[in-house]
Amino acid sequence: MPLTLYSVSDGPPSLAVQQCLKYLNLEYSLVNVDFGRGDHMTKEFELKNPQKEIPVLDDNGFQFGESNAILQYLADKYPKDSTLYPKDLKERALVNHRLCFNLSTYYRYISEHVMAPIFFDYKRTPLSLKKTHIALSNFNTYLKRNGTKYAATDNVTIADFQLVTATMCLEAIDFNFSEYDLVQQWYDTYKQEYPELWKIVERGMKEISEFEKNPPDLSHMVHPIHPVRK
């Protein structure tokens, strides 16, 4: 029975997992969860993920959410090489750190500035802008200290999948982050070296860019967690 991924078409965590599945050449069924309609808030979806968050992976009845955990699981169960999720303790620690950094700071701050104001009743503020610059500065510093081509090592790892999808949110709204030269270099390198993976990300980016110009009406969403724009 193939893997099944419950995904949202423009969701960075979902796109990170899709990149991993593509990199590993894994066959899977893709189930699009309609975020705008609130499919993730239904009782049916709650059985798959009590957190009512996307993505969710189903591996022959074994279901779980949290994109970081999904990436780690896939890379360990279906290894293609020794670099995507290295076994060396220090290298793996750096990969895990970058995954945690993305969750706690990088994507969190970028999402608060980019995604929340598009989809819900939040505003972009000087504080959300400041936090976005903090996230970019942190990442730039990590790249400088590590001196590697990619986020954790000289090879692409599962951490890059998350960080790339977070960064594309900035590109989607034409946010200029070129002052963070190493982040820009890393981002451009990924696009050039992994064009097939970037295509997955780019599709989501185009959706976000369109929503930036024409915010979706989520007033009919079933039991939204965040305040809906009036």
Phi and psi in degrees as a GROMACS rama.xvg file:
@    title "Ramachandran Plot"
@    xaxis  label "Phi"
@    yaxis  label "Psi"
@TYPE xy
-71.5345  164.251  PRO-2
-67.3171  149.552  LEU-3
-124.711  130.383  THR-4
-115.906  120.6  LEU-5
-89.6662  118.184  TYR-6
-139.703  158.779  SER-7
-114.697  137.608  VAL-8
-62.6429  -29.8127  SER-9
-116.621  14.8933  ASP-10
-83.3682  118.51  GLY-11
-51.3222  -45.5012  PRO-12
-61.5987  -38.4402  PRO-13
-64.522  -41.8416  SER-14
-66.889  -32.7258  LEU-15
-62.3045  -43.5658  ALA-16
-68.178  -39.7648  VAL-17
-60.9854  -37.9333  GLN-18
-62.6158  -41.8907  GLN-19
-63.1861  -44.6723  CYS-20
-61.5468  -39.5687  LEU-21
-66.2669  -45.9179  LYS-22
-58.5534  -40.221  TYR-23
-84.0962  -1.48013  LEU-24
56.0109  42.7443  ASN-25
-95.3829  136.612  LEU-26
-78.6411  139.072  GLU-27
-158.824  157.462  TYR-28
-95.4844  132.687  SER-29
-105.044  120.386  LEU-30
-109.752  113.981  VAL-31
-79.5962  121.542  ASN-32
-94.0375  120.434  VAL-33
-77.2097  97.6876  ASP-34
-64.4374  -41.9498  PHE-35
-62.3529  -32.48  GLY-36
-82.6623  -16.5871  ARG-37
87.449  25.7852  GLY-38
-58.384  -29.7751  ASP-39
-74.1933  -11.3544  HIS-40
-96.6737  2.97578  MET-41
-79.9422  161.818  THR-42
-63.721  -34.7405  LYS-43
-63.293  -44.8283  GLU-44
-71.7659  -30.1444  PHE-45
-60.2854  -29.4322  GLU-46
-66.4109  -29.1373  LEU-47
-82.4775  -36.8782  LYS-48
-149.686  105.131  ASN-49
-57.5118  -22.9198  PRO-50
-76.0206  -12.9648  GLN-51
57.7035  41.0615  LYS-52
-119.805  159.19  GLU-53
-120.919  138.946  ILE-54
-92.017  170.241  PRO-55
-133.438  135.66  VAL-56
-106.111  136.958  LEU-57
-120.2  111.04  ASP-58
-110.201  89.1618  ASP-59
55.1751  44.9874  ASN-60
96.9952  -13.6242  GLY-61
-88.3858  107.36  PHE-62
-113.456  136.321  GLN-63
-162.181  157.625  PHE-64
-107.188  -157.665  GLY-65
68.0465  105.269  GLU-66
-59.9769  -34.6902  SER-67
-61.1906  -45.9641  ASN-68
-64.4643  -37.4852  ALA-69
-64.3994  -45.1  ILE-70
-60.6344  -44.6109  LEU-71
-63.6846  -42.0186  GLN-72
-62.9984  -49.5335  TYR-73
-61.6645  -44.3319  LEU-74
-65.9984  -33.4574  ALA-75
-78.4699  -40.6626  ASP-76
-78.4229  -34.2812  LYS-77
-123.025  59.9396  TYR-78
-66.323  131.618  PRO-79
-99.3984  -30.9396  LYS-80
-154.85  -177.064  ASP-81
-98.2526  7.82615  SER-82
-108.392  -27.6003  THR-83
-62.2165  -40.0554  LEU-84
-142.382  79.9751  TYR-85
-58.6725  148.434  PRO-86
-82.595  -26.585  LYS-87
-54.1649  128.331  ASP-88
-60.681  -41.0702  LEU-89
-70.4612  -42.3872  LYS-90
-64.972  -43.1377  GLU-91
-63.9955  -36.8111  ARG-92
-61.2663  -39.4909  ALA-93
-67.9133  -39.7282  LEU-94
-62.0431  -46.4731  VAL-95
-63.119  -37.7292  ASN-96
-60.7399  -46.4085  HIS-97
-64.5633  -35.0121  ARG-98
-63.9698  -44.0806  LEU-99
-66.3265  -41.2865  CYS-100
-61.0268  -41.4517  PHE-101
-62.8731  -42.7836  ASN-102
-69.1581  -43.4712  LEU-103
-83.7133  -28.4998  SER-104
-132.238  -59.4757  THR-105
-65.6713  -63.8401  TYR-106
-68.0262  -33.984  TYR-107
-58.2599  -50.8194  ARG-108
-69.932  -41.4345  TYR-109
-63.6585  -42.9481  ILE-110
-62.634  -40.2159  SER-111
-62.9456  -33.3856  GLU-112
-85.8635  -36.2889  HIS-113
-98.837  -56.7744  VAL-114
-78.8121  -46.3924  MET-115
-58.1093  -43.3547  ALA-116
-68.2354  -21.8306  PRO-117
-76.1479  -44.5786  ILE-118
-99.1981  -20.001  PHE-119
-136.217  -177.792  PHE-120
-85.9795  65.8869  ASP-121
-125.703  157.266  TYR-122
-115.423  149.46  LYS-123
-77.7138  128.93  ARG-124
-128.39  166.727  THR-125
-55.9817  -33.6618  PRO-126
-69.9646  -44.661  LEU-127
-64.9218  -33.5424  SER-128
-67.6636  -44.0515  LEU-129
-60.1211  -43.3635  LYS-130
-65.8479  -35.0639  LYS-131
-64.4719  -42.0083  THR-132
-66.3114  -35.3591  HIS-133
-60.9428  -45.5259  ILE-134
-60.9451  -45.3389  ALA-135
-64.7346  -40.7494  LEU-136
-64.2059  -42.0852  SER-137
-58.5427  -48.4532  ASN-138
-64.2486  -41.1532  PHE-139
-60.1488  -39.8792  ASN-140
-65.6765  -41.8205  THR-141
-62.209  -41.6688  TYR-142
-64.2916  -38.6912  LEU-143
-67.1225  -46.0384  LYS-144
-66.0657  -39.3596  ARG-145
-76.8766  -34.2802  ASN-146
67.0236  26.6146  GLY-147
-105.596  159.909  THR-148
-69.5197  -37.691  LYS-149
-110.743  -177.539  TYR-150
-61.3344  -34.7785  ALA-151
-122.696  -30.9403  ALA-152
-140.479  -173.497  THR-153
-80.7355  -2.60421  ASP-154
-115.418  156.065  ASN-155
-66.3285  140.388  VAL-156
-130.93  174.514  THR-157
-60.8391  -23.5696  ILE-158
-65.6258  -35.7253  ALA-159
-63.8835  -34.6006  ASP-160
-59.0303  -42.7679  PHE-161
-70.2394  -46.4931  GLN-162
-67.9038  -34.9684  LEU-163
-65.0008  -44.4419  VAL-164
-68.021  -31.1119  THR-165
-67.7993  -43.0188  ALA-166
-66.6235  -34.5014  THR-167
-64.5749  -22.5937  MET-168
-60.6967  -36.5501  CYS-169
-68.3806  -43.8569  LEU-170
-61.622  -34.3644  GLU-171
-60.9735  -28.4597  ALA-172
-108.462  17.2267  ILE-173
58.9784  39.2159  ASP-174
-80.4402  123.377  PHE-175
-86.5195  111.34  ASN-176
-116.268  22.2249  PHE-177
-64.2051  -20.1648  SER-178
-65.091  -21.2448  GLU-179
-92.6921  80.5526  TYR-180
-59.9821  -37.4209  ASP-181
-74.782  -33.7634  LEU-182
-64.6509  -45.1375  VAL-183
-60.7243  -44.0721  GLN-184
-63.405  -45.2872  GLN-185
-60.14  -44.8741  TRP-186
-63.9043  -45.7917  TYR-187
-65.1303  -38.9471  ASP-188
-62.6208  -42.3087  THR-189
-60.6128  -45.8159  TYR-190
-59.6491  -41.3826  LYS-191
-72.6996  -39.281  GLN-192
-88.048  -21.3554  GLU-193
-131.407  62.5869  TYR-194
-61.1248  -34.2452  PRO-195
-69.1783  -34.4425  GLU-196
-73.547  -38.4457  LEU-197
-62.9088  -32.552  TRP-198
-58.0973  -36.5172  LYS-199
-63.0745  -45.2556  ILE-200
-67.7629  -42.4612  VAL-201
-61.0785  -36.756  GLU-202
-59.9315  -44.2261  ARG-203
-66.6977  -38.6122  GLY-204
-61.6611  -40.8625  MET-205
-64.3626  -36.1751  LYS-206
-65.2003  -45.2448  GLU-207
-62.8696  -40.7489  ILE-208
-61.3206  -39.7007  SER-209
-68.5894  -40.1961  GLU-210
-66.3136  -30.6882  PHE-211
-61.1294  -38.5527  GLU-212
-79.5743  -33.3953  LYS-213
-135.032  83.272  ASN-214
-56.0361  137.864  PRO-215
-72.1396  152.67  PRO-216
-89.4783  109.511  ASP-217
-107.323  15.9486  LEU-218
-64.5769  -19.972  SER-219
-95.7821  3.7439  HIS-220
-62.1256  140.037  MET-221
-77.1714  118.776  VAL-222
45.7664  61.7354  HIS-223
-64.0186  145.449  PRO-224
-77.5387  -38.3657  ILE-225
-100.211  156.958  HIS-226
-63.9768  131.667  PRO-227
-90.2948  139.726  VAL-228
-59.7984  134.55  ARG-229
